[in-house]
Amino acid sequence: MNPEPTLHQTPTPTPTFGQRLRALDRPLLTALVLVACLRPLFSIVGLNDVLGKPTTPLVLTALITLAWILLLGLVRRVREPLLLGVAAGMGYALATVALSAVLSPILTGELQGPPAQPIAIVPIFLFNAGWGAVCGVCALGLRRLRRG
């Protein structure tokens, strides 16, 4: 015999933004940031001349974007691809600023890039968060296409 449903059931509370951030798939977030770090790595080791500039960075950006969309939307079922995409963009921005701060003095003898021009740091974070958001929206679209 099934119990009668009660009229005054307590609704499930909506998770806070902080709870949603803590629930993100951290291994996937790390993988997304590492994939994106291929672009500065190509520059650091001098591989940007493989196809010439700006072709190599543009091709890398397109491939990284495709990888992010596929990872967010098809390969792994994540609860919030948009939020994870934004977090990955922010993580990538942090990684590039940190890499620049550490490696530019070693490789060139002087601080270069965003750490040398702090006014550029906020736009880097905003741009990469937007890039992650676009990838997240595309991943959501792919999910909808897969469902039919």
C-alpha positions as CSV (number, residue, x, y, z in Angstrom):
1,M,0.0,0.0,0.0
2,N,1.4,3.4,-1.0
3,P,1.3,6.2,1.5
4,E,-0.7,9.2,0.6
5,P,1.4,12.1,-0.5
6,T,1.4,15.0,1.9
7,L,0.2,18.4,0.7
8,H,3.0,20.2,2.7
9,Q,6.1,18.6,1.5
10,T,9.3,20.7,2.0
11,P,10.7,21.7,-1.3
12,T,14.3,20.9,-2.0
13,P,16.4,24.0,-1.3
14,T,18.1,25.6,-4.3
15,P,21.9,25.2,-3.9
16,T,23.8,28.5,-3.3
17,F,26.3,29.7,-5.8
18,G,29.1,28.6,-3.5
19,Q,27.7,25.1,-3.2
20,R,27.4,24.9,-7.0
21,L,31.0,26.0,-7.3
22,R,32.2,23.4,-4.8
23,A,30.2,20.7,-6.6
24,L,32.1,21.3,-9.9
25,D,34.0,18.3,-11.4
26,R,37.5,19.4,-10.3
27,P,39.4,16.8,-12.3
28,L,37.6,17.9,-15.5
29,L,38.1,21.5,-14.6
30,T,41.9,20.8,-14.2
31,A,41.9,18.9,-17.5
32,L,40.2,21.9,-19.3
33,V,42.8,24.3,-17.9
34,L,45.7,22.0,-18.9
35,V,44.3,21.6,-22.4
36,A,44.1,25.4,-22.8
37,C,47.7,25.7,-21.5
38,L,48.9,24.1,-24.7
39,R,48.5,27.5,-26.4
40,P,51.1,29.3,-24.2
41,L,53.2,26.2,-24.1
42,F,53.5,26.3,-27.9
43,S,54.6,29.9,-27.6
44,I,57.1,29.2,-24.8
45,V,58.9,26.4,-26.7
46,G,58.8,28.3,-30.0
47,L,56.2,26.1,-31.9
48,N,54.1,29.1,-32.9
49,D,56.1,29.3,-36.1
50,V,54.9,25.8,-37.2
51,L,52.1,27.2,-39.3
52,G,53.2,30.8,-38.9
53,K,51.8,33.6,-36.9
54,P,48.9,34.2,-36.4
55,T,47.8,30.9,-37.9
56,T,49.2,28.6,-35.2
57,P,47.7,30.5,-32.3
58,L,44.3,30.7,-34.1
59,V,44.3,27.0,-35.0
60,L,45.3,26.1,-31.4
61,T,42.5,28.3,-30.0
62,A,39.9,26.6,-32.3
63,L,41.1,23.1,-31.3
64,I,41.1,24.0,-27.6
65,T,37.6,25.5,-28.0
66,L,36.4,22.3,-29.7
67,A,38.0,20.2,-27.0
68,W,36.3,22.2,-24.3
69,I,32.9,21.9,-26.0
70,L,33.3,18.2,-26.4
71,L,34.5,17.6,-22.9
72,L,31.8,19.8,-21.4
73,G,28.9,18.4,-23.5
74,L,29.6,15.0,-24.9
75,V,32.4,13.1,-23.2
76,R,31.5,13.7,-19.6
77,R,28.0,14.4,-18.3
78,V,28.6,17.4,-16.1
79,R,25.7,19.1,-14.2
80,E,26.5,22.6,-15.1
81,P,28.6,23.0,-18.3
82,L,28.1,26.7,-18.4
83,L,29.4,27.2,-14.9
84,L,32.3,24.8,-15.4
85,G,33.2,26.5,-18.7
86,V,33.4,29.9,-16.9
87,A,35.4,28.3,-14.1
88,A,37.8,26.8,-16.7
89,G,38.2,30.2,-18.4
90,M,39.0,31.8,-15.1
91,G,41.4,29.0,-14.2
92,Y,43.1,29.4,-17.6
93,A,43.4,33.1,-17.0
94,L,45.0,32.5,-13.6
95,A,47.4,29.9,-15.1
96,T,48.5,32.2,-17.9
97,V,49.1,35.2,-15.6
98,A,51.1,32.9,-13.2
99,L,53.1,31.3,-16.0
100,S,54.0,34.7,-17.3
101,A,55.0,35.9,-13.9
102,V,57.3,32.9,-13.3
103,L,58.6,32.2,-16.8
104,S,59.1,35.6,-18.4
105,P,62.0,36.6,-16.0
106,I,63.6,33.2,-16.5
107,L,63.3,33.2,-20.3
108,T,63.8,36.8,-21.2
109,G,65.5,38.3,-18.1
110,E,62.6,40.7,-17.3
111,L,59.0,40.5,-16.2
112,Q,56.7,40.6,-19.2
113,G,53.1,40.1,-20.0
114,P,50.1,40.8,-17.7
115,P,52.2,40.9,-14.5
116,A,54.2,43.7,-16.0
117,Q,51.0,45.5,-17.0
118,P,48.5,44.9,-14.2
119,I,45.8,46.8,-16.0
120,A,45.6,43.9,-18.4
121,I,44.9,41.3,-15.8
122,V,41.1,42.1,-15.3
123,P,40.4,42.0,-19.1
124,I,42.2,38.7,-19.4
125,F,40.0,37.2,-16.7
126,L,36.8,38.7,-18.3
127,F,37.7,37.5,-21.8
128,N,38.6,34.0,-20.7
129,A,35.5,33.7,-18.5
130,G,33.5,34.8,-21.6
131,W,35.3,32.2,-23.7
132,G,34.4,29.5,-21.2
133,A,30.8,30.7,-21.1
134,V,30.5,30.4,-24.9
135,C,32.0,26.9,-24.8
136,G,29.5,26.0,-22.0
137,V,26.5,27.3,-24.0
138,C,27.7,25.4,-27.1
139,A,28.0,22.2,-24.9
140,L,24.5,22.7,-23.7
141,G,23.4,23.0,-27.3
142,L,25.2,19.7,-28.1
143,R,23.4,18.0,-25.2
144,R,20.0,19.2,-26.5
145,L,20.9,17.9,-30.0
146,R,21.9,14.5,-28.6
147,R,18.6,14.2,-26.8
148,G,16.8,14.8,-30.0
